[in-house]
Amino acid sequence: MDNKEFRQITQTVFKANGFEKLKNRYYRKGQGFLCELQIQNSGYGSMAYVNFDFFLGEFKKPYIINRESGS
């Protein structure tokens, strides 16, 4: 499986599970939290990673997240 095929499969799975794509990330809003998924290419070979981030709070579109205030 090449990188393009992997991205197509993950996009299908993410959208089937309620995620929406904005720019190069996928978001799913829950009650009191936001889940963000991002596909990242490996710098060491032909691999890719799926990064998961969770944010607590109420968010509206477009999702603006202040990543520097992580206390």
Backbone atoms as SQL, in Angstrom:
CREATE TABLE atoms (id INTEGER PRIMARY KEY, chain TEXT, resi INTEGER, resn TEXT, atom TEXT, x REAL, y REAL, z REAL);
INSERT INTO atoms VALUES
  (1, 'A', 1, 'MET', 'N', 0.850, -1.165, 0.000),
  (2, 'A', 1, 'MET', 'CA', 0.000, 0.000, 0.000),
  (3, 'A', 1, 'MET', 'C', 0.903, 1.238, 0.000),
  (4, 'A', 2, 'ASP', 'N', 0.651, 2.140, -0.929),
  (5, 'A', 2, 'ASP', 'CA', 1.441, 3.365, -0.967),
  (6, 'A', 2, 'ASP', 'C', 0.761, 4.466, -0.151),
  (7, 'A', 3, 'ASN', 'N', 1.444, 5.598, -0.038),
  (8, 'A', 3, 'ASN', 'CA', 0.984, 6.692, 0.806),
  (9, 'A', 3, 'ASN', 'C', -0.358, 7.249, 0.328),
  (10, 'A', 4, 'LYS', 'N', -0.533, 7.371, -0.980),
  (11, 'A', 4, 'LYS', 'CA', -1.779, 7.914, -1.528),
  (12, 'A', 4, 'LYS', 'C', -2.960, 6.996, -1.198),
  (13, 'A', 5, 'GLU', 'N', -2.756, 5.708, -1.337),
  (14, 'A', 5, 'GLU', 'CA', -3.803, 4.731, -1.031),
  (15, 'A', 5, 'GLU', 'C', -4.139, 4.752, 0.466),
  (16, 'A', 6, 'PHE', 'N', -3.116, 4.873, 1.319),
  (17, 'A', 6, 'PHE', 'CA', -3.334, 4.956, 2.758),
  (18, 'A', 6, 'PHE', 'C', -4.174, 6.173, 3.106),
  (19, 'A', 7, 'ARG', 'N', -3.866, 7.318, 2.501),
  (20, 'A', 7, 'ARG', 'CA', -4.628, 8.542, 2.764),
  (21, 'A', 7, 'ARG', 'C', -6.082, 8.410, 2.310),
  (22, 'A', 8, 'GLN', 'N', -6.319, 7.753, 1.188),
  (23, 'A', 8, 'GLN', 'CA', -7.688, 7.556, 0.715),
  (24, 'A', 8, 'GLN', 'C', -8.481, 6.667, 1.664),
  (25, 'A', 9, 'ILE', 'N', -7.849, 5.616, 2.165),
  (26, 'A', 9, 'ILE', 'CA', -8.527, 4.704, 3.090),
  (27, 'A', 9, 'ILE', 'C', -8.824, 5.410, 4.407),
  (28, 'A', 10, 'THR', 'N', -7.840, 6.134, 4.943),
  (29, 'A', 10, 'THR', 'CA', -8.070, 6.827, 6.215),
  (30, 'A', 10, 'THR', 'C', -9.129, 7.908, 6.059),
  (31, 'A', 11, 'GLN', 'N', -9.142, 8.614, 4.942),
  (32, 'A', 11, 'GLN', 'CA', -10.166, 9.643, 4.722),
  (33, 'A', 11, 'GLN', 'C', -11.556, 9.015, 4.714),
  (34, 'A', 12, 'THR', 'N', -11.712, 7.885, 4.084),
  (35, 'A', 12, 'THR', 'CA', -12.992, 7.194, 4.049),
  (36, 'A', 12, 'THR', 'C', -13.423, 6.763, 5.445),
  (37, 'A', 13, 'VAL', 'N', -12.496, 6.216, 6.219),
  (38, 'A', 13, 'VAL', 'CA', -12.802, 5.758, 7.571),
  (39, 'A', 13, 'VAL', 'C', -13.127, 6.935, 8.490),
  (40, 'A', 14, 'PHE', 'N', -12.337, 8.005, 8.398),
  (41, 'A', 14, 'PHE', 'CA', -12.591, 9.174, 9.241),
  (42, 'A', 14, 'PHE', 'C', -13.965, 9.772, 8.958),
  (43, 'A', 15, 'LYS', 'N', -14.306, 9.954, 7.684),
  (44, 'A', 15, 'LYS', 'CA', -15.596, 10.546, 7.327),
  (45, 'A', 15, 'LYS', 'C', -16.750, 9.631, 7.708),
  (46, 'A', 16, 'ALA', 'N', -16.562, 8.326, 7.604),
  (47, 'A', 16, 'ALA', 'CA', -17.613, 7.380, 7.992),
  (48, 'A', 16, 'ALA', 'C', -17.875, 7.416, 9.499),
  (49, 'A', 17, 'ASN', 'N', -16.890, 7.881, 10.271),
  (50, 'A', 17, 'ASN', 'CA', -17.037, 7.962, 11.722),
  (51, 'A', 17, 'ASN', 'C', -17.337, 9.375, 12.213),
  (52, 'A', 18, 'GLY', 'N', -17.785, 10.246, 11.320),
  (53, 'A', 18, 'GLY', 'CA', -18.264, 11.558, 11.717),
  (54, 'A', 18, 'GLY', 'C', -17.245, 12.666, 11.740),
  (55, 'A', 19, 'PHE', 'N', -16.034, 12.433, 11.236),
  (56, 'A', 19, 'PHE', 'CA', -15.019, 13.483, 11.193),
  (57, 'A', 19, 'PHE', 'C', -15.203, 14.310, 9.931),
  (58, 'A', 20, 'GLU', 'N', -14.916, 15.595, 10.027),
  (59, 'A', 20, 'GLU', 'CA', -14.959, 16.468, 8.865),
  (60, 'A', 20, 'GLU', 'C', -13.570, 17.046, 8.626),
  (61, 'A', 21, 'LYS', 'N', -13.237, 17.212, 7.345),
  (62, 'A', 21, 'LYS', 'CA', -11.901, 17.680, 6.987),
  (63, 'A', 21, 'LYS', 'C', -11.910, 19.198, 6.832),
  (64, 'A', 22, 'LEU', 'N', -10.974, 19.848, 7.505),
  (65, 'A', 22, 'LEU', 'CA', -10.719, 21.278, 7.348),
  (66, 'A', 22, 'LEU', 'C', -9.224, 21.426, 7.139),
  (67, 'A', 23, 'LYS', 'N', -8.853, 21.938, 5.967),
  (68, 'A', 23, 'LYS', 'CA', -7.462, 22.036, 5.529),
  (69, 'A', 23, 'LYS', 'C', -6.846, 20.643, 5.514),
  (70, 'A', 24, 'ASN', 'N', -5.828, 20.370, 6.308),
  (71, 'A', 24, 'ASN', 'CA', -5.187, 19.051, 6.270),
  (72, 'A', 24, 'ASN', 'C', -5.451, 18.245, 7.543),
  (73, 'A', 25, 'ARG', 'N', -6.509, 18.605, 8.287),
  (74, 'A', 25, 'ARG', 'CA', -6.831, 17.905, 9.539),
  (75, 'A', 25, 'ARG', 'C', -8.300, 17.504, 9.549),
  (76, 'A', 26, 'TYR', 'N', -8.594, 16.535, 10.384),
  (77, 'A', 26, 'TYR', 'CA', -9.959, 16.045, 10.536),
  (78, 'A', 26, 'TYR', 'C', -10.431, 16.353, 11.953),
  (79, 'A', 27, 'TYR', 'N', -11.675, 16.800, 12.070),
  (80, 'A', 27, 'TYR', 'CA', -12.211, 17.201, 13.368),
  (81, 'A', 27, 'TYR', 'C', -13.537, 16.500, 13.630),
  (82, 'A', 28, 'ARG', 'N', -13.746, 16.205, 14.896),
  (83, 'A', 28, 'ARG', 'CA', -15.041, 15.721, 15.351),
  (84, 'A', 28, 'ARG', 'C', -15.331, 16.390, 16.687),
  (85, 'A', 29, 'LYS', 'N', -16.446, 17.076, 16.715),
  (86, 'A', 29, 'LYS', 'CA', -16.830, 17.812, 17.905),
  (87, 'A', 29, 'LYS', 'C', -17.740, 16.948, 18.752),
  (88, 'A', 30, 'GLY', 'N', -17.409, 16.871, 20.032),
  (89, 'A', 30, 'GLY', 'CA', -18.237, 16.165, 20.983),
  (90, 'A', 30, 'GLY', 'C', -18.818, 17.161, 21.977),
  (91, 'A', 31, 'GLN', 'N', -19.470, 16.650, 22.965),
  (92, 'A', 31, 'GLN', 'CA', -20.042, 17.523, 23.986),
  (93, 'A', 31, 'GLN', 'C', -18.951, 17.853, 25.007),
  (94, 'A', 32, 'GLY', 'N', -18.398, 19.057, 24.905),
  (95, 'A', 32, 'GLY', 'CA', -17.357, 19.484, 25.825),
  (96, 'A', 32, 'GLY', 'C', -15.942, 19.142, 25.399),
  (97, 'A', 33, 'PHE', 'N', -15.757, 18.618, 24.192),
  (98, 'A', 33, 'PHE', 'CA', -14.397, 18.326, 23.719),
  (99, 'A', 33, 'PHE', 'C', -14.355, 18.364, 22.192),
  (100, 'A', 34, 'LEU', 'N', -13.142, 18.405, 21.668),
  (101, 'A', 34, 'LEU', 'CA', -12.900, 18.374, 20.234),
  (102, 'A', 34, 'LEU', 'C', -11.784, 17.379, 19.972),
  (103, 'A', 35, 'CYS', 'N', -11.977, 16.506, 19.015),
  (104, 'A', 35, 'CYS', 'CA', -10.947, 15.538, 18.621),
  (105, 'A', 35, 'CYS', 'C', -10.390, 15.969, 17.270),
  (106, 'A', 36, 'GLU', 'N', -9.068, 15.994, 17.171),
  (107, 'A', 36, 'GLU', 'CA', -8.393, 16.381, 15.934),
  (108, 'A', 36, 'GLU', 'C', -7.497, 15.225, 15.497),
  (109, 'A', 37, 'LEU', 'N', -7.572, 14.856, 14.233),
  (110, 'A', 37, 'LEU', 'CA', -6.707, 13.824, 13.661),
  (111, 'A', 37, 'LEU', 'C', -5.892, 14.444, 12.549),
  (112, 'A', 38, 'GLN', 'N', -4.627, 14.027, 12.463),
  (113, 'A', 38, 'GLN', 'CA', -3.758, 14.521, 11.409),
  (114, 'A', 38, 'GLN', 'C', -2.878, 13.368, 10.942),
  (115, 'A', 39, 'ILE', 'N', -2.725, 13.231, 9.628),
  (116, 'A', 39, 'ILE', 'CA', -1.847, 12.215, 9.064),
  (117, 'A', 39, 'ILE', 'C', -0.485, 12.858, 8.839),
  (118, 'A', 40, 'GLN', 'N', 0.556, 12.205, 9.367),
  (119, 'A', 40, 'GLN', 'CA', 1.913, 12.735, 9.289),
  (120, 'A', 40, 'GLN', 'C', 2.807, 11.715, 8.598),
  (121, 'A', 41, 'ASN', 'N', 3.571, 12.170, 7.627),
  (122, 'A', 41, 'ASN', 'CA', 4.533, 11.295, 6.964),
  (123, 'A', 41, 'ASN', 'C', 5.770, 11.119, 7.833),
  (124, 'A', 42, 'SER', 'N', 6.344, 9.927, 7.789),
  (125, 'A', 42, 'SER', 'CA', 7.564, 9.646, 8.532),
  (126, 'A', 42, 'SER', 'C', 8.762, 10.198, 7.781),
  (127, 'A', 43, 'GLY', 'N', 9.719, 10.706, 8.525),
  (128, 'A', 43, 'GLY', 'CA', 10.956, 11.176, 7.919),
  (129, 'A', 43, 'GLY', 'C', 11.977, 10.074, 7.748),
  (130, 'A', 44, 'TYR', 'N', 11.657, 8.839, 8.170),
  (131, 'A', 44, 'TYR', 'CA', 12.622, 7.736, 8.157),
  (132, 'A', 44, 'TYR', 'C', 12.281, 6.626, 7.184),
  (133, 'A', 45, 'GLY', 'N', 11.204, 6.778, 6.430),
  (134, 'A', 45, 'GLY', 'CA', 10.836, 5.735, 5.496),
  (135, 'A', 45, 'GLY', 'C', 9.465, 6.012, 4.917),
  (136, 'A', 46, 'SER', 'N', 8.937, 5.036, 4.233),
  (137, 'A', 46, 'SER', 'CA', 7.633, 5.209, 3.590),
  (138, 'A', 46, 'SER', 'C', 6.517, 4.791, 4.548),
  (139, 'A', 47, 'MET', 'N', 6.459, 5.483, 5.675),
  (140, 'A', 47, 'MET', 'CA', 5.425, 5.216, 6.669),
  (141, 'A', 47, 'MET', 'C', 4.660, 6.496, 6.939),
  (142, 'A', 48, 'ALA', 'N', 3.475, 6.331, 7.509),
  (143, 'A', 48, 'ALA', 'CA', 2.679, 7.483, 7.910),
  (144, 'A', 48, 'ALA', 'C', 2.102, 7.199, 9.290),
  (145, 'A', 49, 'TYR', 'N', 1.849, 8.246, 10.035),
  (146, 'A', 49, 'TYR', 'CA', 1.300, 8.145, 11.381),
  (147, 'A', 49, 'TYR', 'C', -0.006, 8.916, 11.449),
  (148, 'A', 50, 'VAL', 'N', -0.885, 8.491, 12.330),
  (149, 'A', 50, 'VAL', 'CA', -2.104, 9.237, 12.603),
  (150, 'A', 50, 'VAL', 'C', -1.944, 9.829, 14.001),
  (151, 'A', 51, 'ASN', 'N', -1.920, 11.146, 14.074),
  (152, 'A', 51, 'ASN', 'CA', -1.794, 11.851, 15.343),
  (153, 'A', 51, 'ASN', 'C', -3.185, 12.200, 15.861),
  (154, 'A', 52, 'PHE', 'N', -3.430, 11.901, 17.127),
  (155, 'A', 52, 'PHE', 'CA', -4.691, 12.210, 17.786),
  (156, 'A', 52, 'PHE', 'C', -4.456, 13.328, 18.794),
  (157, 'A', 53, 'ASP', 'N', -5.293, 14.341, 18.780),
  (158, 'A', 53, 'ASP', 'CA', -5.262, 15.404, 19.784),
  (159, 'A', 53, 'ASP', 'C', -6.675, 15.588, 20.312),
  (160, 'A', 54, 'PHE', 'N', -6.784, 15.788, 21.617),
  (161, 'A', 54, 'PHE', 'CA', -8.076, 16.035, 22.245),
  (162, 'A', 54, 'PHE', 'C', -8.004, 17.365, 22.982),
  (163, 'A', 55, 'PHE', 'N', -9.026, 18.178, 22.819),
  (164, 'A', 55, 'PHE', 'CA', -9.098, 19.480, 23.453),
  (165, 'A', 55, 'PHE', 'C', -10.398, 19.567, 24.239),
  (166, 'A', 56, 'LEU', 'N', -10.314, 20.060, 25.455),
  (167, 'A', 56, 'LEU', 'CA', -11.503, 20.210, 26.292),
  (168, 'A', 56, 'LEU', 'C', -12.047, 21.626, 26.145),
  (169, 'A', 57, 'GLY', 'N', -13.373, 21.733, 26.078),
  (170, 'A', 57, 'GLY', 'CA', -14.020, 23.024, 25.953),
  (171, 'A', 57, 'GLY', 'C', -15.072, 22.988, 24.865),
  (172, 'A', 58, 'GLU', 'N', -15.683, 24.127, 24.630),
  (173, 'A', 58, 'GLU', 'CA', -16.678, 24.262, 23.567),
  (174, 'A', 58, 'GLU', 'C', -16.035, 24.985, 22.389),
  (175, 'A', 59, 'PHE', 'N', -16.153, 24.433, 21.202),
  (176, 'A', 59, 'PHE', 'CA', -15.524, 24.976, 20.008),
  (177, 'A', 59, 'PHE', 'C', -16.563, 25.181, 18.922),
  (178, 'A', 60, 'LYS', 'N', -16.365, 26.234, 18.137),
  (179, 'A', 60, 'LYS', 'CA', -17.217, 26.516, 16.987),
  (180, 'A', 60, 'LYS', 'C', -16.344, 26.552, 15.742),
  (181, 'A', 61, 'LYS', 'N', -16.955, 26.326, 14.594),
  (182, 'A', 61, 'LYS', 'CA', -16.212, 26.371, 13.340),
  (183, 'A', 61, 'LYS', 'C', -15.927, 27.801, 12.953),
  (184, 'A', 62, 'PRO', 'N', -14.823, 28.135, 12.340),
  (185, 'A', 62, 'PRO', 'CA', -13.648, 27.269, 12.179),
  (186, 'A', 62, 'PRO', 'C', -12.962, 27.055, 13.518),
  (187, 'A', 63, 'TYR', 'N', -12.421, 25.885, 13.713),
  (188, 'A', 63, 'TYR', 'CA', -11.846, 25.523, 15.007),
  (189, 'A', 63, 'TYR', 'C', -10.531, 26.259, 15.230),
  (190, 'A', 64, 'ILE', 'N', -10.527, 27.182, 16.165),
  (191, 'A', 64, 'ILE', 'CA', -9.328, 27.945, 16.504),
  (192, 'A', 64, 'ILE', 'C', -8.868, 27.460, 17.873),
  (193, 'A', 65, 'ILE', 'N', -7.672, 26.898, 17.916),
  (194, 'A', 65, 'ILE', 'CA', -7.167, 26.274, 19.137),
  (195, 'A', 65, 'ILE', 'C', -5.890, 26.979, 19.552),
  (196, 'A', 66, 'ASN', 'N', -5.866, 27.460, 20.772),
  (197, 'A', 66, 'ASN', 'CA', -4.668, 28.086, 21.328),
  (198, 'A', 66, 'ASN', 'C', -3.817, 26.975, 21.935),
  (199, 'A', 67, 'ARG', 'N', -2.812, 26.503, 21.221),
  (200, 'A', 67, 'ARG', 'CA', -2.001, 25.369, 21.646),
  (201, 'A', 67, 'ARG', 'C', -0.959, 25.753, 22.694),
  (202, 'A', 68, 'GLU', 'N', -0.739, 27.027, 22.936),
  (203, 'A', 68, 'GLU', 'CA', 0.305, 27.448, 23.864),
  (204, 'A', 68, 'GLU', 'C', -0.191, 27.538, 25.305),
  (205, 'A', 69, 'SER', 'N', -1.474, 27.485, 25.520),
  (206, 'A', 69, 'SER', 'CA', -1.985, 27.604, 26.900),
  (207, 'A', 69, 'SER', 'C', -2.393, 26.240, 27.412),
  (208, 'A', 70, 'GLY', 'N', -1.484, 25.301, 27.431),
  (209, 'A', 70, 'GLY', 'CA', -1.767, 23.925, 27.840),
  (210, 'A', 70, 'GLY', 'C', -1.472, 23.673, 29.308),
  (211, 'A', 71, 'SER', 'N', -2.127, 24.383, 30.196),
  (212, 'A', 71, 'SER', 'CA', -1.874, 24.169, 31.619),
  (213, 'A', 71, 'SER', 'C', -2.786, 23.132, 32.208);
